[in-house]
């Protein structure tokens, strides 16, 4: 091979290597920039269901329990207790079953993805929101659901508690509020103002 051809080949390889290295540096810089400005939508995917409404809010867990008996006597319901002790009903089911949105886990906490088209009735502390996102992320500390008919904790209840193990789980049934985890019942209280305040504030 002539020296001129070798020289051209050397220049070409130098250009390719330099360009590749520059691209790597730029890509690493962009990744690091994104890490400094975390975007919850890039790290987690909110669980969506066909039945994400009605969203029903109550100023407290106690208020919600009182109205729940009247409004949903023959329907299982599911929802959350926010960090500031408000009760949010996220799904209303049948007499035997309810399926609603699950929370997302982000930086050590659980959040409920709340569509911005439905304006919350109450202020919530610790809400995360990003420009361009269609969701607010409301911090929650407990998930609850109700049973209408007799029956112990179902396999689905225990599975949900296992999958969301860092969240408190409550079952409302037969004038009782039960605290449970993936292994079963932990404790139970009869419905009362003192009991629901104690449970909500834990």
PEPE-V808638 format. One record per backbone hydrogen bond with DSSP energy under -1.0 kcal/mol. NH is the residue of the N-H (numbers start at 1). CO is the residue of the C=O. E is the energy in kcal/mol with one decimal. If there is no record, write none. Layout:
# PEPE-V808638
nh=NH co=CO e=E
nh=NH co=CO e=E
This chain:
# PEPE-V808638
nh=6 co=2 e=-2.4
nh=7 co=3 e=-2.7
nh=8 co=4 e=-2.2
nh=9 co=5 e=-2.4
nh=10 co=6 e=-2.4
nh=11 co=7 e=-2.3
nh=12 co=8 e=-2.4
nh=13 co=9 e=-2.5
nh=14 co=10 e=-2.2
nh=15 co=11 e=-2.2
nh=16 co=12 e=-2.3
nh=17 co=13 e=-2.7
nh=18 co=14 e=-2.6
nh=19 co=15 e=-2.5
nh=20 co=16 e=-2.4
nh=21 co=17 e=-2.5
nh=22 co=18 e=-2.4
nh=23 co=19 e=-2.4
nh=24 co=20 e=-2.1
nh=25 co=21 e=-2.3
nh=26 co=22 e=-2.5
nh=27 co=23 e=-2.6
nh=28 co=24 e=-2.6
nh=29 co=25 e=-2.2
nh=30 co=26 e=-2.3
nh=31 co=27 e=-2.4
nh=32 co=28 e=-2.3
nh=33 co=29 e=-2.2
nh=34 co=30 e=-2.1
nh=35 co=31 e=-2.0
nh=36 co=32 e=-1.5
nh=42 co=39 e=-1.6
nh=44 co=40 e=-2.1
nh=56 co=89 e=-2.2
nh=58 co=87 e=-2.5
nh=64 co=60 e=-2.1
nh=65 co=61 e=-2.2
nh=66 co=62 e=-1.7
nh=67 co=63 e=-2.0
nh=68 co=64 e=-2.4
nh=69 co=65 e=-1.3
nh=71 co=67 e=-3.1
nh=72 co=68 e=-2.5
nh=76 co=94 e=-3.0
nh=78 co=91 e=-2.2
nh=79 co=144 e=-2.4
nh=80 co=88 e=-2.5
nh=81 co=142 e=-2.5
nh=82 co=86 e=-2.6
nh=83 co=139 e=-1.8
nh=85 co=82 e=-2.0
nh=87 co=58 e=-1.4
nh=88 co=80 e=-2.8
nh=89 co=56 e=-3.4
nh=90 co=78 e=-2.4
nh=91 co=78 e=-1.7
nh=93 co=76 e=-3.5
nh=94 co=97 e=-2.6
nh=104 co=111 e=-2.8
nh=106 co=109 e=-3.2
nh=109 co=106 e=-1.3
nh=111 co=104 e=-2.7
nh=112 co=138 e=-2.9
nh=114 co=136 e=-3.3
nh=116 co=134 e=-2.7
nh=118 co=115 e=-1.9
nh=128 co=137 e=-2.2
nh=133 co=130 e=-1.8
nh=136 co=114 e=-2.9
nh=137 co=128 e=-2.3
nh=138 co=112 e=-2.4
nh=140 co=110 e=-2.2
nh=141 co=81 e=-2.7
nh=142 co=81 e=-1.3
nh=143 co=168 e=-2.6
nh=144 co=79 e=-2.5
nh=145 co=170 e=-1.7
nh=146 co=77 e=-1.9
nh=147 co=172 e=-2.1
nh=158 co=154 e=-2.1
nh=159 co=155 e=-2.4
nh=160 co=156 e=-2.5
nh=161 co=157 e=-2.1
nh=162 co=158 e=-1.8
nh=163 co=159 e=-2.6
nh=164 co=160 e=-2.1
nh=167 co=164 e=-1.7
nh=168 co=141 e=-1.5
nh=170 co=143 e=-2.5
nh=171 co=178 e=-2.8
nh=172 co=145 e=-2.3
nh=173 co=176 e=-2.5
nh=176 co=173 e=-1.7
nh=177 co=189 e=-2.9
nh=178 co=171 e=-3.3
nh=179 co=187 e=-2.8
nh=180 co=169 e=-2.2
nh=181 co=184 e=-2.3
nh=184 co=181 e=-1.3
nh=186 co=179 e=-3.4
nh=187 co=179 e=-1.6
nh=189 co=177 e=-2.2
nh=191 co=175 e=-2.4
nh=196 co=192 e=-2.5
nh=197 co=193 e=-1.9
nh=198 co=194 e=-2.3
nh=199 co=195 e=-2.5
nh=200 co=196 e=-2.4
nh=201 co=197 e=-2.0
